[in-house]
Amino acid sequence: MGASLYFTARTEVTPTRHITPVSNTITNFRIIFTTVGFTGLAIPNFLFALILMFLSFKYLGLSVGGLFSPEYQLVGWSIGKFIDMLKHLPIPIIVIGTAGTAGLIRVMRGCLLDELRKQYVITARSKGVSERALLFKYPI
């Protein structure tokens, strides 16, 4: 849940506050990240995990079967085993993180845009509050 929330906040909250000439680039990034989020929702988690395991084995040469490498499976806990476990965690974290990201993107963006149109935000903007302070103080 934490990874989904961070990913959503970085891709949806930040672009909604920009009303500058850079907004076209930001809109393009938003579209790309939203597409990636919905693709993660559309693909079954087990299939996405298998694809990531195959790609990491083929291109990165990582041992992807299980939580530990074969040389650490029967050994007691040590710093080396812990570091090896951390090397195997990115794939499960990515798969679990993409599962709820698309829904969270839609809900957070809709709520944020709705809040930015409310009277207290418009009043704060007219009083000269910066866009960044306005975004993080009132709607969020």
Phi, psi and omega per residue, in radians:
M1 nan -0.677 -3.131
G2 -1.136 -0.707 3.117
A3 -1.150 -0.700 3.113
S4 -1.112 -0.766 -3.116
L5 -1.138 -0.735 3.125
Y6 -1.120 -0.801 -3.140
F7 -1.063 -0.752 -3.138
T8 -1.170 -0.752 -3.135
A9 -1.105 -0.701 -3.133
R10 -1.224 -0.535 -3.066
T11 -1.676 -0.394 -3.049
E12 -1.986 -0.692 -3.100
V13 -1.272 -0.813 -3.111
T14 -1.058 -0.821 -3.124
P15 -1.159 -0.481 -3.091
T16 -1.244 -0.309 -3.129
R17 -1.563 -0.168 -3.101
H18 -1.568 2.124 3.031
I19 -2.236 1.117 -3.063
T20 -2.265 3.063 3.058
P21 -1.069 -0.322 3.130
V22 -1.361 -0.095 -3.027
S23 -1.085 -0.488 3.093
N24 -1.136 -0.733 3.094
T25 -1.133 -0.743 3.132
I26 -1.130 -0.706 3.100
T27 -1.080 -0.693 3.098
N28 -1.102 -0.742 3.078
F29 -1.100 -0.716 3.125
R30 -1.060 -0.753 3.132
I31 -1.117 -0.731 3.138
I32 -1.107 -0.839 -3.112
F33 -1.179 -0.622 3.076
T34 -1.139 -0.707 3.096
T35 -1.100 -0.753 3.099
V36 -1.093 -0.719 3.119
G37 -1.096 -0.780 3.140
F38 -1.246 -0.550 3.046
T39 -1.133 -0.709 3.074
G40 -1.103 -0.536 3.093
L41 -1.344 -0.610 -3.070
A42 -1.338 -0.589 -3.124
I43 -1.434 2.299 3.072
P44 -1.028 2.524 -3.062
N45 -1.046 -0.691 -3.112
F46 -1.168 -0.623 3.121
L47 -1.217 -0.734 3.101
F48 -1.075 -0.718 3.112
A49 -1.122 -0.732 3.120
L50 -1.117 -0.706 3.111
I51 -1.103 -0.802 3.122
L52 -1.116 -0.681 3.110
M53 -1.107 -0.756 3.130
F54 -1.109 -0.816 -3.114
L55 -1.131 -0.699 -3.137
S56 -1.229 -0.547 3.085
F57 -1.275 -0.755 -3.061
K58 -1.250 -0.802 -3.018
Y59 -1.697 -0.474 -3.121
L60 -1.855 -0.222 3.119
G61 1.239 0.409 -3.116
L62 -1.495 2.516 3.003
S63 -1.375 2.063 -2.982
V64 -1.942 -0.004 -3.108
G65 -1.495 1.801 3.094
G66 1.695 -3.091 -3.092
L67 -1.514 -0.355 -3.127
F68 -2.252 2.737 3.005
S69 -1.222 2.757 -3.103
P70 -0.987 -0.585 -3.106
E71 -1.287 -0.248 -3.130
Y72 -1.865 -0.013 -3.041
Q73 -1.158 -0.688 -3.072
L74 -1.785 0.093 -3.115
V75 -1.626 2.618 3.073
G76 -1.203 2.992 -3.100
W77 -1.148 2.362 3.086
S78 -2.654 3.061 3.108
I79 -1.101 -0.706 3.130
G80 -1.085 -0.711 3.127
K81 -1.189 -0.673 3.115
F82 -1.127 -0.763 3.110
I83 -1.132 -0.666 3.088
D84 -1.117 -0.690 3.093
M85 -1.103 -0.715 3.120
L86 -1.106 -0.534 3.098
K87 -1.219 -0.424 -3.126
H88 -1.628 -0.108 -3.072
L89 -1.423 -0.398 -3.083
P90 -1.015 -0.683 -3.116
I91 -1.121 -0.875 3.094
P92 -1.082 -0.624 3.135
I93 -1.148 -0.753 3.131
I94 -1.125 -0.767 -3.112
V95 -1.135 -0.799 -3.140
I96 -1.194 -0.638 -3.129
G97 -1.188 -0.595 -3.121
T98 -1.375 -0.284 -3.073
A99 -1.074 -0.792 -3.086
G100 -1.807 0.049 -3.042
T101 -1.161 -0.720 -3.061
A102 -1.111 -0.808 3.113
G103 -1.114 -0.700 3.127
L104 -1.155 -0.627 3.094
I105 -1.055 -0.840 -3.101
R106 -1.120 -0.814 -3.099
V107 -1.140 -0.825 -3.090
M108 -1.138 -0.736 -3.131
R109 -1.154 -0.755 3.124
G110 -1.089 -0.798 3.130
C111 -1.137 -0.708 -3.126
L112 -1.149 -0.784 3.120
L113 -1.133 -0.602 3.093
D114 -1.160 -0.748 3.133
E115 -1.177 -0.612 -3.122
L116 -1.169 -0.293 3.119
R117 -1.628 -0.018 -3.092
K118 -1.356 2.789 -2.998
Q119 -1.110 -0.713 -3.096
Y120 -1.154 -0.523 3.088
V121 -1.283 -0.719 3.106
I122 -1.103 -0.703 3.116
T123 -1.129 -0.782 3.123
A124 -1.101 -0.678 3.119
R125 -1.127 -0.700 -3.128
S126 -1.235 -0.396 3.100
K127 -1.442 -0.048 3.044
G128 1.722 0.233 3.092
V129 -1.195 2.357 -3.123
S130 -1.124 2.715 -3.094
E131 -1.079 -0.681 -3.138
R132 -1.152 -0.833 3.120
A133 -1.123 -0.673 -3.141
L134 -1.119 -0.742 -3.113
L135 -1.147 -0.778 -3.058
F136 -1.492 -0.298 -3.138
K137 -1.563 -0.759 -3.003
Y138 -1.717 -1.184 -3.026
P139 -1.176 -0.640 -3.091
I140 -1.517 nan nan
